[in-house]
Amino acid sequence: MTSQQPGSGGVNLGKVTLSKTTPSVTLTKPGDSHGVMRVNLNWSQGKKRGLFKRSGAIDLDLACLYELSDGRKGVVQALGNNFGSLHQPPFIHLDGDDRSGQAAGGENMHVNLARPEIFKRVLIFAYIYEGVANWASADGVVTLFPTVGPQIEVRLDSPVDGARSCAIALLRHTRGGLTVQREVRYINGNQRAIDEAYGWGMNWSPARK
């Protein structure tokens, strides 16, 4: 599904929405060198949808698991202040932490695609750190903004309320280049459960932010 949006200077910017019928798209081809891709998470503030309780707003966090081509693995997330780095491994950086969904720009992660072959796979996910696990009311959407090609949108639809985490999109490098595949897989558990579901094989310990 593709839609056209007017851009600055009269340039039309395309937007591809990944769905169950169109689950993947090529991000880079072999030999490509792109700039920094922004990954944005936005969700409803929920003031009229019952997300706000006396304990405060839902805290939905953007994060990713990564595996580099040299075998290094890790996580980029606000928990434990693992914000990453853009110009050295893992070449992924999380801007900050929006604790309530009230920031107009949501949460943003940046992926350095100057050398896409550095990445073996990157799993973009979101988790509910605090608040009721109500994905339907959160109405979340993740948008990838590559420097080349159309925007790529993944909506957090088909919600499974009660699940704490959602694996959103999987970036994978193959001989054909770097592709992004829609996941939208709700998981009853935290980062360890996501790891187990995708066979990342990392050791986890409790952390706070």
RASULLIN-V934329 format. One line per field, one symbol per residue. psi: psi as a letter, one per 40 degrees, with the letter a starting at -180 (. if undefined). Layout:
BEGIN
psi: ???
END
This chain:
BEGIN
psi: hhihhhaieehhhihhhhaddgeiihdiiheihiahhhhhhiiidedeeedhadeaiighihiiiihideehiaihidhefgeaideihefhhhdahheeeehdeaihihhhfdgdedhdihhhiiihdiihggddddfihhhhgiehaiihhhhgafigididihhdihhhhadeahihhhcfhhhgaadddddddefdfihiiiii.
END
